[in-house]
Amino acid sequence: MINIAIDGPSGAGKSTIAKAVAKKKGYIYVDTGALYRSIGLYVCRKGIAKEDKEGIKATLPEIFLELGYVEGVQRVYLNGEDVSGDIRLPEISMYASAVSAIPEVRAFLLDLQRDMAKKHDVIMDGRDIGTVILPDATVKIFMTASNEGRAKRRYKELLEKGVDTSYEEVLSDMIKRDKADSSREIAPAVPAEDAIFFDNTEFGIEESVDEIIRIIDEAIVGRG
């Protein structure tokens, strides 16, 4: 199977670009961040503080996650409920960051993610795909952009979804999450040693998609 790992900070455009690349290449798209967000949503709904690690771990036996695809678009089902929209709410971002730092949560999701990669050609995006989830991925890409550029994209995305927030709030939350994700002890959000860097600050979506496809094609040819 061909496995493409795309890592990078929040708001770098990983999901949007990975979805488009997957569609053009005929790969299955796996948004791993959606899985952590789903657990974060469940914890939030239960009224458990995101700092309460023991409380979060205790909820894992209650959680059943499934990935589905509707017209090629990934949907996430939490105990049978399609939560693909709810997990994108701003307050869930910090919950996602908190639960993703817990080893038991990462272990809980590991088999689900790797199983997808064993059965399909996948393009998977997240924080530690190339370093932990798929360390033997065919191609590893670390995608980033400036803080301001990332915040503008996320702010626009949230406005389009009808979420009441401000650019300043989005930027502040993004910087906080970057620090939390990159400094955590378990699977920090850092690039793999053999990752190919791609800064898309000055690129539009289509330009980024074309560039990622070029990187993938060249890397696959290079591997022979």
Secondary structure by P-SEA (a helix, b strand, c coil): cbbbbbbbccccaaaaaaaaaaaaabbbbbcaaaaaaaaaaaaaaacccccaaaaaaaacccbbbbbbbcccbbbbbccccccccccccccaaaaaaaaaacaaaaaaaaaaaaaaaaccccccccccccccccccccbbbbbbbcaaaaaaaaaaaaaaacccccaaaaaaaaaaaaaaaaccccccccccccbbbbbcccccaaaaaaaaaaaaaaaaaaac
